[in-house]
């Protein structure tokens, strides 16, 4: 599995934490930036990550900004990206089970690091249930 990572300046430290965590698990990472806490525009990085997932360069993507809201909105502008903003482990599990989310968004200012890593693990380990949910994912993909 290959995971694309991206963040703005507010999410930089969380992105770096997630990158280290994934590397320790032996998961390949494509870091799309940013590379510091210097102010940048979150839409650029959310879009880059969405494209990497939608184009098949990476299997899934994780994006971080201050709240996760803006960068998830940017990622979801990319056709084929299904980016879910999660604030707890249950949301991370459910967005995989029912929505087949291929991207996870988190807020560095709203989610503590322990919860963030627990969400990442749960999101990576949870499979899409398909079945009745596939029809809805197909609708999303057609939009």
C-alpha positions as CSV (number, residue, x, y, z in Angstrom):
1,X,0.0,0.0,0.0
2,X,1.2,3.5,-0.9
3,X,-0.2,6.5,1.0
4,X,-0.1,10.1,-0.2
5,X,0.3,12.7,2.5
6,X,-0.2,16.5,2.3
7,X,-0.8,19.4,4.7
8,X,-0.7,23.1,5.0
9,X,1.5,24.9,7.6
10,X,-1.0,24.2,10.4
11,X,-1.1,20.5,9.7
12,X,2.6,20.1,9.1
13,X,3.6,18.6,12.4
14,X,0.7,16.2,12.4
15,X,1.6,15.2,8.8
16,X,5.2,14.5,9.9
17,X,3.9,12.4,12.9
18,X,1.7,10.4,10.6
19,X,4.6,10.0,8.1
20,X,6.8,8.6,10.8
21,X,4.0,6.3,12.1
22,X,3.4,4.9,8.6
23,X,7.1,4.3,7.9
24,X,7.4,2.4,11.2
25,X,4.6,0.2,9.9
26,X,6.4,-0.4,6.7
27,X,3.9,1.6,4.6
28,X,5.3,3.5,1.6
29,X,4.6,7.2,1.7
30,X,4.5,9.9,-0.9
31,X,4.9,13.3,0.9
32,X,3.4,16.0,-1.2
33,X,4.3,18.8,1.2
34,X,4.3,21.3,2.7
35,X,7.8,21.1,4.1
36,X,7.6,23.6,7.0
37,X,5.3,25.6,9.2
38,X,5.7,28.6,6.9
39,X,2.3,29.8,5.7
40,X,0.9,28.1,2.5
41,X,-2.4,27.7,0.9
42,X,-4.2,24.5,1.9
43,X,-6.2,24.1,-1.4
44,X,-3.0,23.5,-3.3
45,X,-1.9,20.6,-1.0
46,X,-5.4,19.1,-0.7
47,X,-5.8,19.1,-4.5
48,X,-2.3,17.6,-5.0
49,X,-3.1,14.7,-2.7
50,X,-6.6,14.2,-4.2
51,X,-5.0,13.9,-7.7
52,X,-2.4,11.4,-6.5
53,X,-5.2,9.2,-5.2
54,X,-7.6,9.7,-8.1
55,X,-4.8,9.1,-10.6
56,X,-3.8,5.8,-9.0
57,X,-0.3,7.0,-8.0
58,X,-1.2,6.2,-4.4
59,X,-3.8,3.8,-3.0
60,X,-5.1,6.3,-0.4
61,X,-4.3,9.8,0.9
62,X,-4.2,11.6,4.2
63,X,-4.4,15.3,4.5
64,X,-4.1,17.7,7.5
65,X,-4.7,21.3,8.1
66,X,-5.8,23.3,11.2
67,X,-9.3,21.8,11.3
68,X,-9.2,19.4,8.4
69,X,-12.2,21.3,6.9
70,X,-10.5,23.3,4.2
71,X,-8.0,20.7,3.0
72,X,-10.8,18.1,2.8
73,X,-12.9,20.5,0.7
74,X,-10.0,21.0,-1.7
75,X,-9.3,17.2,-2.0
76,X,-13.0,16.6,-2.7
77,X,-12.8,18.9,-5.7
78,X,-10.9,16.1,-7.5
79,X,-13.1,13.6,-9.3
80,X,-12.5,10.2,-7.8
81,X,-11.3,11.5,-4.4
82,X,-13.6,10.6,-1.5
83,X,-12.1,12.5,1.4
84,X,-13.7,12.2,4.8
85,X,-13.0,14.6,7.7
86,X,-12.9,12.5,10.8
87,X,-12.5,13.5,14.5
88,X,-12.7,10.1,16.2
89,X,-12.0,6.5,15.5
90,X,-15.6,5.5,15.0
91,X,-15.9,8.1,12.2
92,X,-12.7,6.7,10.6
93,X,-14.0,3.2,10.7
94,X,-17.5,4.1,9.4
95,X,-16.2,6.2,6.5
96,X,-14.3,3.1,5.3
97,X,-17.1,0.6,5.9
98,X,-19.9,2.7,4.3
99,X,-18.3,5.3,2.1
100,X,-15.1,3.6,0.9
101,X,-13.3,6.8,1.7
102,X,-9.9,6.8,-0.1
103,X,-8.8,9.9,1.7
104,X,-8.7,10.8,5.4
105,X,-8.6,14.4,6.6
106,X,-7.7,15.4,10.1
107,X,-7.4,18.7,12.0
108,X,-4.1,19.3,13.8
109,X,-5.8,22.0,16.0
110,X,-8.8,19.8,16.8
111,X,-7.4,16.3,17.2
112,X,-4.8,15.2,19.6
113,X,-1.9,13.1,18.3
114,X,-2.9,9.9,20.0
115,X,-6.4,10.0,18.6
116,X,-5.0,10.9,15.1
117,X,-2.8,7.9,15.0
118,X,-5.6,5.6,16.2
119,X,-7.8,7.0,13.5
120,X,-5.1,6.4,10.9
121,X,-4.7,2.8,12.0
122,X,-8.4,2.1,12.1
123,X,-8.9,3.7,8.7
124,X,-6.2,1.7,7.1
125,X,-7.3,-1.6,8.7
126,X,-11.1,-1.2,7.9
127,X,-12.4,-2.7,4.7
128,X,-15.3,-1.4,2.6
129,X,-18.5,-3.4,3.2
130,X,-19.8,-3.0,-0.3
131,X,-23.3,-4.4,-0.7
132,X,-26.0,-1.7,-0.3
133,X,-23.3,0.9,0.2
134,X,-21.7,0.3,-3.2
135,X,-24.7,2.0,-5.0
136,X,-24.1,5.2,-3.0
137,X,-20.4,5.2,-3.6
138,X,-21.1,4.7,-7.3
139,X,-23.3,7.8,-7.2
140,X,-20.5,9.8,-5.5
141,X,-18.1,8.6,-8.2
142,X,-20.4,9.8,-10.9
143,X,-20.7,13.3,-9.5
